[in-house]
Amino acid sequence: MIRWIQSTKQRVDSIEKFAQLSQDRFIDKEFGKFLYRMITEDIHKTDLLLNGLLNYLQVTTPIKKTNTVNTFIEEALKKNQSQLEEKRVTLIKKFEGDLPDVIVPDEQLEYILNSVLRYLITSTMPNGSIEILTKSFILEKGAGKAGACFEEYGGYVEILVVFLGDGKVGEKPEATSGRIPSLQKDGALELLLRLAREMVLKNRGIMRIETNEKRAKRTISLGFPIERRKEVSASLFT
């Protein structure tokens, strides 16, 4: 229905342009101008009606937002693209399509994801790798421990970020690079991660961190409740 209205609006615009070009072709110039005014008045009334109907349909047929999480991750990676290239980091992305939105406000979600990715990218060793996965889980009552804290929301979205250095199993991180080991604690970076974690908890999410020093590997898992309300698209009045 919305597409039909938009198509009709385009046809009406074409009729108005044709009427404007045709008004000077009449022998009686005054009649041409009068006819053009009559046509444009009817066209404007029709256009107003179509805009009103289009806006009504958009309000009564809300569209659920998706992929906000994936979009913010992509934006954060672009901001750190030069550092990724400088360190020759292998980036692996596995994003779920049409990923449901989460209850976290956009500004705070963007801050959390930026902070976590900046932490990992800054910590990574040259020639290391970063794998990022997103996935949603729909829960039913009695789903078990895995999603117990998200059961009341009906599901959750998980963002899994894995950093893996270029060291071999059992090899000390110092042997793989002349720089400071990637898993050595840095005050500023640790503070960045702590602040992100506090914001995660304030938004009823969870953050889990696992470290494997032998493989210079760190895994950060974020979980947020799914947003079950529908977001309404903005008016298209013109």
C-alpha positions in Angstrom: 0.0 0.0 0.0 2.8 2.4 0.9 4.6 1.7 -2.3 1.4 2.3 -4.3 1.0 5.7 -2.6 4.6 6.7 -3.3 4.1 5.6 -7.0 0.9 7.7 -7.3 2.7 10.7 -5.8 5.3 10.4 -8.5 2.7 10.3 -11.2 0.9 13.3 -9.8 4.2 15.2 -9.8 4.7 14.3 -13.4 1.2 15.6 -14.3 1.9 18.9 -12.6 5.2 19.4 -14.6 3.4 18.5 -17.8 0.6 21.1 -17.1 3.3 23.7 -16.4 5.0 23.1 -19.7 1.7 23.0 -21.6 0.1 26.3 -20.3 2.0 28.5 -22.9 0.9 26.4 -25.8 -2.7 27.6 -25.8 -3.6 30.4 -28.2 -5.5 32.1 -25.4 -2.6 32.6 -22.9 -5.0 33.7 -20.1 -7.0 30.5 -20.5 -3.8 28.4 -20.3 -2.8 30.1 -17.1 -6.3 29.6 -15.7 -6.3 25.9 -16.6 -2.9 25.5 -15.0 -4.0 27.0 -11.7 -7.1 24.8 -11.6 -5.0 21.7 -12.3 -2.3 22.6 -9.7 -4.9 23.3 -7.0 -6.4 19.8 -7.5 -3.0 18.3 -7.6 -2.0 19.9 -4.3 -5.2 18.7 -2.7 -4.5 15.2 -3.9 -0.9 15.4 -2.8 -2.0 16.5 0.7 -4.4 13.6 0.9 -1.8 11.1 -0.2 0.7 12.5 2.3 -1.8 12.2 5.1 -2.7 8.6 4.1 1.0 7.7 3.9 1.7 9.1 7.4 -1.3 7.3 8.9 -0.1 3.9 7.4 3.4 4.4 8.8 2.1 5.2 12.3 -0.4 2.3 12.4 2.1 -0.1 10.7 5.3 0.3 12.7 8.5 -1.2 11.5 10.7 -3.1 13.9 14.3 -1.8 13.9 17.0 -4.3 13.2 20.8 -4.5 12.8 21.6 -1.5 15.0 24.2 -3.6 16.8 25.9 -4.7 13.5 25.8 -1.2 12.2 27.6 0.2 15.3 30.2 -2.5 15.2 31.0 -1.7 11.5 31.3 2.0 12.4 33.6 1.3 15.3 35.8 -0.9 13.0 36.0 1.9 10.4 37.2 4.4 13.1 40.0 2.0 13.9 40.8 0.8 10.3 44.2 2.4 10.1 45.4 0.7 13.3 44.1 -2.6 12.1 46.0 -2.2 8.9 49.1 -1.0 10.6 49.2 -4.1 12.8 48.2 -6.4 9.9 45.4 -7.8 12.0 43.2 -10.5 10.4 39.5 -9.5 11.0 36.8 -12.1 10.8 33.1 -11.0 11.0 30.1 -13.3 11.4 27.0 -11.2 11.7 23.5 -12.5 12.0 21.2 -11.0 9.4 18.2 -8.9 10.6 19.7 -9.0 14.1 17.0 -7.8 16.6 17.6 -4.5 18.4 18.4 -4.5 22.1 16.9 -2.4 24.9 20.1 -0.3 25.3 19.7 3.3 24.1 21.7 3.9 20.9 24.2 6.3 22.4 25.1 4.0 25.2 25.2 0.9 23.0 27.6 2.8 20.6 29.8 3.8 23.6 30.0 0.2 24.9 30.9 -1.3 21.5 33.4 1.5 20.7 35.1 1.0 24.0 35.3 -2.8 23.8 36.6 -2.8 20.2 39.1 0.0 21.0 40.4 -2.0 23.9 40.9 -5.2 21.9 42.4 -3.5 18.8 44.8 -1.5 21.0 45.8 -4.6 22.9 46.3 -6.9 19.9 49.8 -7.9 18.8 51.0 -7.5 15.2 49.7 -10.2 12.9 47.1 -11.3 15.4 43.4 -11.8 14.6 40.1 -10.6 15.9 36.9 -12.5 15.4 33.5 -10.8 15.9 30.2 -12.7 16.0 26.6 -11.6 16.7 23.7 -13.9 17.3 20.2 -13.7 18.8 18.5 -16.2 21.0 14.8 -16.5 21.6 13.9 -17.9 25.0 11.0 -19.7 26.5 10.1 -20.1 30.1 12.4 -22.6 31.9 15.2 -22.1 29.2 17.9 -23.0 31.7 20.9 -21.1 33.1 22.3 -20.0 29.7 19.7 -17.3 29.3 18.0 -17.2 32.7 18.7 -13.6 33.3 17.1 -12.7 30.0 14.0 -14.9 30.2 11.7 -12.1 31.2 12.6 -10.3 28.0 11.9 -13.2 25.7 15.5 -13.4 24.4 18.8 -11.7 24.1 21.5 -10.7 21.6 25.1 -11.9 22.1 28.2 -10.1 20.8 31.2 -12.3 21.0 34.7 -10.7 20.3 37.7 -13.0 20.3 41.3 -11.7 20.1 44.0 -14.2 19.3 47.7 -13.2 19.1 50.2 -14.8 16.7 51.9 -16.8 19.4 51.9 -20.6 19.5 50.3 -22.6 22.3 52.7 -22.7 25.2 54.9 -19.9 23.9 55.3 -16.8 25.9 53.8 -13.7 24.4 57.2 -11.9 24.8 58.7 -14.3 22.2 56.3 -13.4 19.5 56.9 -9.7 19.4 59.5 -7.1 20.6 56.7 -4.9 21.9 54.9 -5.0 25.2 52.8 -8.3 25.5 49.3 -7.7 24.5 47.8 -9.2 27.6 49.8 -7.1 30.0 47.5 -4.9 31.9 47.4 -1.2 30.9 45.8 1.2 33.4 44.0 3.3 30.8 42.8 0.4 28.7 41.6 -1.5 31.8 39.7 1.6 33.0 38.1 1.9 29.5 36.9 -1.7 29.8 35.6 -1.2 33.4 33.6 1.8 32.4 32.1 -0.1 29.5 31.2 -3.0 31.8 29.5 -0.6 34.3 27.3 0.7 31.4 26.5 -2.8 30.3 25.3 -3.7 33.8 23.2 -0.5 34.1 21.4 -1.6 30.9 20.6 -5.0 32.4 23.2 -6.7 30.2 26.1 -9.0 31.0 29.8 -9.0 30.2 32.1 -12.0 30.5 35.8 -11.9 30.0 38.1 -14.9 29.5 41.8 -14.9 29.1 44.2 -17.6 28.0 47.7 -16.2 28.6 49.5 -19.2 26.9 47.8 -18.4 23.6 47.6 -14.6 24.2 43.9 -15.0 23.7 41.1 -12.9 25.2 37.4 -13.4 24.7 34.8 -10.8 25.6 31.1 -11.8 25.5 28.3 -9.2 25.7 24.7 -10.0 26.2 21.7 -7.6 26.0 18.0 -8.2 26.3 16.1 -8.0 23.0 13.9 -5.0 22.4 10.4 -6.3 21.9 8.7 -3.0 21.4 8.4 -1.9 17.8 10.0 1.3 16.5 7.8 3.6 14.4 9.4 5.1 11.3 9.3 8.9 11.0 6.7 10.9 9.0 7.4 11.4 5.3 5.4 14.6 4.9 6.9 16.7 2.2 
